Amino acid sequence: ALIGGSLVAGGVAVGLASRTVRLVPGLNAVCPPGASSAQRFFAKCTDCRLCITNCPTGVLKPPGAAGMVHLEPDTAKCQFDCKRCVEVCPTGALLPLTLAEKQRTRLGLAVIDTQRCRAFNKDLCEACAPACPAHALHMVRREDNSIVPVVDAERCIGCGACRSVCPMEPKAIAVVPPKDGKQTLV
């Protein structure tokens, strides 16, 4: 939970930059690849947890407060070259994807809390940009000569790689669900 920038869990509003997302348990979690939409996934997932047990990084978590299986990229990421979850889903809750499709599927969007980010507070930190497999994070020099991360929303797939390497506690990067709850190709 980011506070001040601010992301809060449990069915409340998330206000980050110019975007506010209403988190509704079961409908606005960051879903695994192939979910298509939170609503569709929530209706078809039987909580068998095969996707969770077969996830090599452990980024997939049981329902809990989210109300459904979801990505929790605090210490892990959705591995760029993996699609095991879609391969083991027995119910069709996760639609089949080729690896190329999975690598272009927007699960969510990374949003930087500039109040928490070390780089925005004139401290040297570039941990997030090199971790991004989609090349959606870039370090940009500002007029004051500080170098800060900027998310290219057109390229970001919301895999959580940037959040998982963020050294701040609480994290300075949040991964929020797509505005309309639907996964799209970038």
Residue pairs with C-beta under 8 A, 6 or more apart in sequence:
1 7
1 8
1 9
1 170
2 8
2 16
2 113
2 116
2 170
2 171
2 172
2 174
3 170
4 113
4 115
4 116
5 15
5 16
5 113
5 114
5 115
5 116
5 174
6 14
6 15
6 16
6 113
7 14
7 16
7 111
7 113
7 174
7 176
8 14
9 23
9 65
10 23
10 25
10 65
11 23
11 24
11 25
12 22
12 23
13 20
13 21
13 22
13 23
14 20
14 21
14 22
14 23
14 174
14 176
16 111
16 113
16 174
16 176
17 111
19 111
19 176
19 179
21 28
21 176
21 177
21 179
22 28
23 29
23 177
25 65
25 66
25 67
26 38
26 42
26 66
26 67
26 68
27 38
27 39
27 42
27 67
27 181
28 38
28 177
28 181
29 38
29 66
29 67
29 68
29 70
29 71
29 177
30 70
30 71
30 73
30 107
30 108
30 158
30 160
30 175
30 176
30 177
31 37
31 38
31 41
31 68
31 69
31 70
31 71
31 107
31 177
31 183
32 41
32 51
32 60
32 69
32 70
32 71
32 78
32 85
32 86
32 94
32 107
33 78
33 83
33 85
33 86
33 94
33 97
33 102
33 105
33 107
33 183
34 83
34 85
34 86
34 89
34 94
34 95
34 96
34 97
34 102
34 105
34 183
35 41
35 93
35 94
35 95
35 183
36 95
36 182
36 183
37 180
37 181
37 182
37 183
38 68
38 177
38 181
39 181
40 93
41 68
41 69
41 93
41 94
42 67
42 68
44 91
44 92
44 93
45 68
45 69
45 91
45 93
46 91
46 93
47 62
47 63
47 68
47 69
48 90
48 91
49 62
49 69
50 88
50 89
50 90
51 60
51 69
51 84
51 85
51 88
51 89
51 94
52 60
52 61
52 62
52 69
54 84
54 85
54 87
54 88
55 82
55 84
55 85
56 79
56 82
56 84
57 76
57 77
57 78
57 79
57 82
58 75
58 76
59 71
59 72
59 73
59 76
59 77
59 78
59 79
59 160
59 164
60 69
60 70
60 71
60 72
60 85
61 69
61 70
61 71
61 72
62 69
63 69
63 70
71 78
71 107
71 108
71 158
71 160
71 175
73 159
73 160
73 161
73 163
73 164
73 175
74 163
74 164
74 171
75 164
76 160
76 164
77 131
77 159
77 160
77 161
77 163
77 164
78 107
78 159
78 160
78 161
79 159
80 103
80 133
80 134
80 159
80 161
81 99
81 103
82 102
83 97
83 98
83 99
83 102
85 94
86 94
86 95
86 96
86 97
86 102
87 96
97 105
101 185
103 133
103 134
103 157
104 157
104 185
104 186
105 157
105 183
105 184
105 185
105 186
106 156
106 157
106 158
106 178
106 183
106 184
106 185
106 186
107 157
107 158
107 159
107 175
107 178
107 183
108 158
108 160
108 175
108 176
108 177
108 178
109 151
109 153
109 156
109 158
109 175
109 176
109 178
110 136
110 137
110 151
110 156
110 158
110 160
110 162
110 163
110 173
110 174
110 175
111 151
111 173
111 174
111 175
111 176
112 120
112 149
112 150
112 151
112 172
112 173
113 172
113 173
113 174
114 120
114 148
115 121
116 168
116 170
116 171
116 172
117 125
117 148
117 149
117 168
117 172
117 173
118 124
118 125
118 167
118 168
118 172
119 125
119 126
119 139
119 146
119 147
119 148
119 149
120 146
120 148
122 144
122 146
124 147
125 167
126 139
126 147
126 149
127 165
127 166
127 167
128 137
128 149
128 162
128 163
128 165
128 166
128 173
129 137
129 138
129 139
129 149
129 162
131 137
131 161
131 162
131 164
131 165
132 156
132 161
132 162
133 159
133 161
134 155
134 156
134 157
134 159
134 186
135 152
135 155
136 151
136 152
136 153
136 154
136 155
136 156
136 157
137 149
137 150
137 151
137 152
137 156
137 162
138 149
138 150
138 152
139 147
139 148
139 149
139 150
140 147
140 148
140 149
140 150
141 147
142 148
149 162
154 186
155 186
156 186
157 186
158 175
158 176
158 178
159 175
160 175
162 173
163 171
163 173
163 174
163 175
166 172
166 173
178 184
